[in-house]
């Protein structure tokens, strides 16, 4: 299998699973109003958007794979920072 096909398949699975986690965190936040769940939702949203925007940049905007990885990694790092913060808020 070609490496790009594998990358696209993994990114699609990240997009699907990350989207599901974000959606369920949103439902839980709406039900409870807990700010930590809002942070969790936003954090996973950033992680998911990292996969989406990194893939779009590489596949559709014809930028290099390295630029796509930087976009993905940057948004993933921001998302994990928000998730970490959400674990500490009351």
LINGIJO-V667791 format. One record per residue. PSI is psi in whole degrees, -180 to 180 (none if undefined). OMEGA is omega in degrees with one decimal (999 if undefined). D_LAST is the distance of its C-alpha to the last C-alpha in whole Angstrom. Layout:
# LINGIJO-V667791
((PSI OMEGA D_LAST) (PSI OMEGA D_LAST))
This chain:
# LINGIJO-V667791
((141 -179.9 47) (143 -175.7 47) (-40 179.8 44) (-36 177.9 42) (-41 178.3 43) (-43 179.6 40) (-45 179.9 38) (-43 179.9 38) (-42 179.1 37) (-43 179.4 34) (-37 177.0 33) (-41 178.0 34) (-37 176.1 32) (-42 179.2 29) (-45 179.8 29) (-49 -178.2 29) (-42 177.9 27) (-39 176.7 24) (-40 178.7 25) (-44 178.6 24) (-43 179.3 21) (-44 179.9 20) (-46 -179.2 21) (-35 175.6 20) (-38 176.2 16) (-45 178.2 17) (-42 -179.9 19) (-40 178.2 16) (-44 179.1 14) (-35 -178.7 16) (-39 -172.7 17) (-26 -175.5 13) (12 -178.4 12) (120 -177.9 8) (-26 178.3 7) (-32 176.3 7) (-33 174.9 10) (-44 177.5 12) (-41 177.2 11) (-44 179.8 13) (-48 -178.9 16) (-42 179.6 16) (-49 178.7 16) (-29 174.3 19) (-43 177.7 21) (-43 178.3 21) (-44 -179.8 23) (-43 178.2 25) (-30 175.9 26) (-46 178.0 27) (-42 -178.6 29) (-53 -176.4 31) (-38 176.5 31) (-42 178.5 33) (-41 178.8 35) (-43 -179.8 36) (-44 -177.7 37) (-46 -172.9 39) (-41 -172.6 41) (-32 -178.0 41) (0 174.3 41) (38 171.0 43) (166 -177.7 41) (158 178.2 42) (-37 -179.7 40) (-37 177.4 38) (-42 176.5 37) (-40 178.8 35) (-39 178.4 34) (-44 178.2 32) (-49 179.7 31) (-48 -177.1 29) (-39 179.4 28) (-48 179.4 27) (-34 176.4 25) (-43 178.7 24) (-43 177.1 22) (-45 179.6 20) (-44 179.5 19) (-33 176.0 18) (-42 178.6 16) (-42 178.2 14) (-44 178.3 13) (-45 177.8 13) (-40 -177.6 10) (-23 178.9 8) (-15 -177.8 8) (-16 -178.7 7) (153 -177.0 4) (none 999 0))
